[in-house]
Amino acid sequence: MMLCDECKSRTACMHIIKIVNNQKTEKNLCAECAKAAGEISLSFDTQSYVHDFLKGIFNHGLFVDPQMLRGQESCSECGMTYTDFNRKGKVGCSACYTVFGGQFEPLLKRIHGSSSHTGKIPKRNGGTLKIRQQIKKIRQQLEQYVINEEYEKAVLLRDEIKNLEKEIGLSGKGE
């Protein structure tokens, strides 16, 4: 159990890292001290933390595109609209991810660094899988270079793909 760095009496429930002008500061704070310091403006309890966190992000306008709110498309499974999600901070069902996927993507990228799940790869037998994923990423980058007519860079990536395919024994036909 870690105590709050401010009050030194309550249990710290959040670890805050700030980087300002390349200076990193870290604090362990209880909910009360975090609120008092202005670090959070959301209610903090374990049941609704993620819900309120997402709701707070959307309510502060960081990811809400007004154009997205106009269509009022609703989920065919649960009937939820994007405005409902914005207000509640959580999805109604798994089908909502399909219906509102394009609107959720910026949030997922911001929080997780990617909008696609790659999972963990076993160290012992995962070498081939890692290389296949690397080839897939390089092909996407190669397509961008071709679209942008950056052919010199595209040739280098093509050669890199061929070398990686040789490494795992592919014939060069893709995945």
N, C-alpha and C positions, 0 to 999 in steps of 0.2 A: 504494500500500500504506500503510495507516494503522496506526500502532503503538498498543498498549494504553496507555490513560491511566494505569493503575496501575503496571505493571512497566516500561513504556517499552522493552521488548525484543522481545516477541512481537507477531505480527500480530493486530490487533483483528478479531474475527469477529462481534461483535454491538454494536449501538448501543442503549443503554438510556436511555429517557426516563422520568423520574419526575416526577409533579406532586403535590406535597403542600402543602396550604394555599395553593393558587394559586402556588406557587414551583416553577418548572420547572428540573430539572437534567438534564444529558445527559452520558453517558459512553460511550466506546468501549472495550470490554474484550475480552481474549482469553478463551478458554474456561476456563483455569485460574484467572484472577483473578475471573471471574464466579462460578465455583463457590465460591472462597474467600470472596467477599463475600456469598454466599448468594443471588445473583441467579438462579441456575439450580440445579436439583437433578436435571437430566436429563443423560444422556450426550450429548456434543455432537460429532457428526461430520456431514459433509454428507449422507451416505446416510440416516441415520436421524433427523435433527433433527425434521422435521415429524411423523414417526411417534411419536417419544418425546414431543414437545410435546403432541400430542393425547392420548396415553396418560397423560401427567402431569396434564392437565386433568381427564380422567375419573377418574383415581385419587384426585384431591384432592376429588372429590365436588362440583365446581362445577356440573356439568350432569347428573349421574346422578340420575334419579328412581327410587327403589326400586320404585315401581309398574310402571315400564317393564321392569324386569328380570324380573318374575314371569311374564309371558306366554311368554317364551322362544320367540317367533315366529322362524322361521328362513327364510332366503332360499331360494327354490325353485331358483335357478340354482346357487349355490355351497354351500348348506347352512349358511352362517354364522349365528350367533345374535348378539343384541345383546351378550350376555356375552362372546362371542369378540371382537367389536369393541372392547369395553371393555378386554379384556385385551391385545389386539394393538395397538390404536390405529390400525388402518386397515381399510378395507372390503375385502370379498372380491371383489366384481365391481360392475358398474354397476347391476345389479338391486337391490343392497343399498340404494341411495338411495331406491328406490320402497318397498321393504319397511319400512325404518327411517326414512323421511323425517321423520315427526313427532318422532322422537327426535333426529335430526340438526339439526332446524331451530333450536333455541336456540343450538347451537354455531355454526352458520353465521351467524346474526344477530349473535352476539357478536364473531366474528372479522371478518366482512365488512360488518357493518352492515345486511345484508339477506339474505334467503334466496332471493331471485330474482335471476337474472342479467339485467342490462339491457344490457350491452355498451357499446361506444363508438359515438357518433353522429357522422357526418362533419359538419364545420362548414358546408361549402358547400351541401349538399342535405338536411341533417338537421333543418331548422327544423320541418317538418311532423311528422316523427317525434317530435321533442321535445314538441311541443304535444299530440300524441296520447297520449304517455306521461303528460303532465301531466293531461290530461283523465281518463285511467284512474285515476290516484291520487286526483283530486278526487272521482270517482264513488264510490270506495271510502269516502272520508271522508264523502261525502253519505249513503251507506247507513248508516253508523254514527250520523250525526245523526238520521236518520229512526227507526232502531231505538231510540235514546235519547230520542226525541220532542223533539228540539231543532230545531223547525221553523224558527225564525227564522234559525239558522245554515244550515240546509239550503237555504233560499230563496236566501241569498247565494251558496252554492256552485252552485246550479242556474243562477243568472244568470251566474256566472263561466264555467261550462261552455258556456252559449249563446254568450257572447262569444268564447271560444276556438274554438268550432266555426265561427263566422262568419269568424274569422281564417283558418282553413284551408279554408273553403268546404264544410263538412259541412252537411247539412240538419237536423241535430239528432237524427238517428235512432240515433246511437251509432257504434260502430266497425265 
